[in-house]
Amino acid sequence: FGHGMAATPVQVANAYVAIANGGELRTPVLVRGIRSAETGEEVTFHTQKIRRVLSEQSAATLRLMLTEATGPG
């Protein structure tokens, strides 16, 4: 009792993305871009680096561990 997950699905996904990006935490972007119906002009969104949350070595180790946990036995 009393233990629960206090993170949104976007926060959890962003944590996995940080592992995949070699330990760099970036701003999450849910939409790649938008296009104006009238002009056809497209605005794209790009991620921005927030900070390093893991060393590259730790991120590589976690990727290996996650791969082993989900790979065929």
C-alpha positions as CSV (number, residue, x, y, z in Angstrom):
1,F,0.0,0.0,0.0
2,G,1.0,3.6,-0.5
3,H,3.3,2.9,-3.5
4,G,2.3,4.2,-6.9
5,M,3.4,5.6,-10.1
6,A,3.6,9.4,-10.0
7,A,4.6,10.0,-13.6
8,T,2.5,10.7,-16.7
9,P,2.8,8.4,-19.7
10,V,4.7,11.2,-21.6
11,Q,7.2,11.5,-18.7
12,V,7.8,7.7,-18.8
13,A,8.2,7.7,-22.6
14,N,10.6,10.7,-22.3
15,A,12.7,8.7,-19.8
16,Y,13.0,5.8,-22.3
17,V,13.9,8.3,-25.0
18,A,16.7,9.7,-22.8
19,I,18.1,6.2,-22.5
20,A,17.9,5.8,-26.3
21,N,19.5,9.2,-26.9
22,G,22.6,8.2,-25.0
23,G,21.6,9.9,-21.7
24,E,20.4,13.2,-23.1
25,L,17.0,14.5,-21.8
26,R,15.2,16.4,-24.5
27,T,11.9,18.3,-24.6
28,P,9.2,15.9,-25.7
29,V,7.5,16.7,-29.1
30,L,4.2,14.9,-29.7
31,V,3.6,16.5,-33.1
32,R,6.2,16.7,-35.8
33,G,4.6,19.7,-37.4
34,I,1.4,21.4,-38.6
35,R,0.4,22.6,-42.0
36,S,-1.9,25.6,-42.7
37,A,-5.1,24.5,-44.6
38,E,-5.2,27.9,-46.5
39,T,-1.6,28.5,-47.4
40,G,-0.1,25.0,-47.2
41,E,2.8,26.5,-45.1
42,E,4.3,24.0,-42.7
43,V,5.7,24.7,-39.3
44,T,7.9,21.9,-37.8
45,F,8.8,21.4,-34.2
46,H,12.2,20.3,-33.0
47,T,13.4,19.0,-29.7
48,Q,15.8,20.9,-27.5
49,K,18.4,19.4,-25.2
50,I,17.5,20.0,-21.5
51,R,20.4,18.3,-19.8
52,R,22.4,15.1,-19.6
53,V,20.7,12.7,-17.1
54,L,22.9,9.6,-17.6
55,S,26.4,9.1,-18.8
56,E,26.7,7.5,-22.3
57,Q,28.1,4.4,-20.7
58,S,25.2,4.0,-18.3
59,A,22.7,4.6,-21.1
60,A,24.4,1.9,-23.2
61,T,24.3,-0.5,-20.2
62,L,20.5,0.2,-19.7
63,R,19.8,-0.3,-23.4
64,L,21.5,-3.7,-23.3
65,M,19.6,-4.6,-20.2
66,L,16.3,-3.6,-21.7
67,T,17.1,-5.5,-24.9
68,E,17.9,-8.6,-22.9
69,A,14.8,-8.3,-20.9
70,T,12.5,-8.1,-23.9
71,G,14.4,-10.3,-26.3
72,P,13.9,-14.0,-27.0
73,G,15.0,-16.1,-24.0
